[in-house]
Amino acid sequence: MGIKYHVTLTEQEREELMKMVRVGKTAGYRIRHAQILLALDEIDENKDWTDKMIAKAYRTTEKSIGNLRRRFVEQGFTAALERQKRETPPKIKIDGATEAKIVALTCTNAPNGRSQWTLRLLADKVVELGIMESVSHTAIADCLKKTNLSHGYRSSGASQRHQQNM
C-alpha cells in the first residue's frame, strides 16, 4: 500500500524547522512535529525512511505519523506544527456538589467485610445511591486526587492508622 499523503517541504519551511529544532525555544510537541516533518520530507536524504522507522525513532505511533502527514497536506505547514483540536471536548461529569457527596461518602465507614473503600466500591456505591447515573473508578480517582483525599495517603486524615500513630 502506497503512502497517500506526501510531505514535500519548501526550502523556507525546511530552514524554519531546522532553526526550531536547533534553538529549542518552543513547546516540546512543536519540536517533535518539526523533527518528524523533517524526517518525512521527500526531498531530504531520509526519503528511504518508512513511517514505521520514523515512529520508532521519535517514540510515537505510525498512526500519529500518518495523521501528521495528512494534516500537513490538507491544512498546511502551520497546522502540522500545532496540536490537533478535539472535535468534541470532554464533558465534565463530576461537578462541585457531586464531588462533595463523593468525598463525604469516602469519609464514611467502608462496607462490611472491607477495611477501607476501594475506588470500584466507591463508584458502585455512587451509582447505587443515585448520586450519578454512571461513573468509572478512574473518575472517582481523579476526583479524590483533586481534593487531596486519595486513598492510601495517610496525610489526608482519612486513615484511622494515621490517627492511632499520632
N, C-alpha and C positions, 0 to 999 in steps of 0.2 A: 504494500500500500504506500503510495507516494505522499509526500507532505503537501497539504492543501494550501498552507499559508507560508510564503517565502519572505524572509526578512532580508531586505537589502538596504543598508544604511547609506546615507549621503556622507560625503567627506566631513561636512559640518556636524552632522549628528554623531559620527564616529569620534570626532575631536571632543565634542561636548561630553560624551560618555566616558572617554579616556580621562578627561580632566576630573569628572565627578568621581571616578574610581580612585584616581591618584590623590586628590585633595582629601576626600573623605569627610567633607563638612556638610553632610546631608543625612537624611534618615537612612538607616541601615537597609530597609527594604528597597529604597531607590538605588542604592549602591549595588545590591544583589540583582535588581532588574537590569541595571546598566551592564553588569558583568555578563549576565545571561544574553542580553541583546547583542553584545559584542561577540559572544561565542556563536550566536545564531547567524550573524552576518554572513551572507553568502559570498561576499567579495573577499572576506578575510581568509587567511590561510587555514582557519579552523573549519572550513566548509565540509570537511570529511567527518566532523563530529556528528554523532547521532543525538537525537533528543534524549535517549537513554544515557549516553555518556555525559551530556551536559547536566542532566538531572542528578546523576551520581556526583559529579564534580561540585555542584552547588547545593547538594543535600536538599533536594526538592523532588517533586514527582514529575513524571513525563506529562501528566495531565496539566500541571502548572506551566510547564514549558509550552505546551500546545495552546493553553489559554493566553499566555503572553504573546505568542506568535499571532494569534487571532486578533488580540486587542491592538497590536502594533499595525497590522494590515488594515483592520476595519476602522479603528478610531484614531490612529496616528501615534507619533513619537511621544508626545506629552502624556497621553492616556496610558501608554505602555509603562511609563515610569511610575505612575501612581497606583495605589491600591484600587481594586475594583469595588465600587459601592454596592451594598446589598440592595436587591430589589425590594425586599420586604424586611424592614428592620424587626428585630426580635421584640415580642410583646413582653412587657413586664407583668408577670403573673402575681408576684407577691408584693402587695402594697404595704403601707405602714401599719394599718390596722391588722392585716393578716399576719404580718411579721410579729407584732406584739402578741397575738394569740399563740403563735408557734413558740415564741420564747417562753411564754407563760406555761405552755404545755411541757416544754423541756425541763422546766424547774419543778414539775410535779414528780411524784414517785413513779418509778418505772413499773410496767405491768408485772403481775405475779409471775414468779419464776425467773425474773430478769433482775440483774443488779443495777443496770442502767439502761437508758433509752439508746437504741441504735437509730441510725438515720432512716432505715427502712421501716422500723416500727413507728417512728415519728410520722413518716409520710403516710403510712396506712391509717394511723390514728387521726391525722388531719383530715383525711377523706371521710373516715368513719364519723367524725364529729360534725361534718358538713362545713368545715372552715373553708375548704376549697373543693372544687369538683374533682380535680385530679392534680397530683403533684409528684414529681420524682424525688428520689432520695438525694440526688445531686442538687436539686433546687433547694432542698432543706439545708444541705451542707453549705451552699453559698449564702443562704440567709443567715445561718448561725455564724459563719465565718465573718460576715459583715458586721455582726453585732458583738464580736469577740466572745461568743458563747459556744465556740466549737467544742464538741465532746472530746474528752481526753486531756484537755488543758486544765491543770489544777488551778491556774491563776484566775479562772473565770468565776470562782466562788461557788460553782455548782457542784463540785465534788465534795462528798462527805469526808473522804480520806484527807483532803486538804484541811478541813476544819478540825479533824481529830489531831493532826500533826502540829497544829498551832499551839 
